[in-house]
Amino acid sequence: MRRLLLLCLALLSFSCPAWADEVGRVVKLQGQAQADGRVLAEGDRFDLGQRLTTGAEARLYVLLVDGTELTLGAHAAMIVDELTLSSQKASAVFRLAQGAFRLVGGGVAKVPDHRMEVQTPLVTIGIRGTDVWGGSVKSPMDVFLIEGGVTVTTPGGTVVLDQPGQGTSVTAAGQAPAVPVFWPSKLKEQAFATVSFGK
């Protein structure tokens, strides 16, 4: 019920002109995080196009105005480049420079013909109503599907993760993603640890 209320409030806020630049707010923070150099605290809002960065041992959990949930791990850097939700268009584009993330799709991901993707130096992750993790645990870039479906694309090719528990890896720039496999528990635990908050 709480998540439904948050989503409704987010959707109402998204249609308000005052939210033209504000794209989300900080829900939970461990350690230090910044938005374009401005130190963030829980409850702070940030704007479209601002660079979110985290420090050593940091975790940053934000709620975007469409209800999308985003968690960044330590030494991460990400920009929300685009977030649009209307009767004509639903799109969300994220640019990850470094670090680990977990993304749970919100309102944009619930629209049938939406565009949602995370662009990284090595891969582009196309998201379909998904809960997905990305980062590095065994390769320069690993992607793990928690729920939904994603495409993982490089100049060398594309793979589809369409079963929860599948993961893929990219070992070098330009190389095709590895054939999807179901990750063992230890590897999943290592991935989740990169975005988990301390007790």
Sequence and secondary structure as in RCSB ss.txt:
>XXXX:A:sequence
MRRLLLLCLALLSFSCPAWADEVGRVVKLQGQAQADGRVLAEGDRFDLGQRLTTGAEARLYVLLVDGTELTLGAH
AAMIVDELTLSSQKASAVFRLAQGAFRLVGGGVAKVPDHRMEVQTPLVTIGIRGTDVWGGSVKSPMDVFLIEGGV
TVTTPGGTVVLDQPGQGTSVTAAGQAPAVPVFWPSKLKEQAFATVSFGK
>XXXX:A:secstr
 HHHHHHHHHHHHHTSGGGSSEEEEEEEEES EEETTEE  TT EEETT EEEE TT EEEEEETTS EEEE TT
 EEEEEEEEESSS EEEEEEEEES EEEE  TGGGSTT EEEEE SS EEEEEEEEEEEE SSSSEEEEEEEEEE
EEEETTEEEEE STTEEEEE STT      EE  HHHHHHHHHTT    
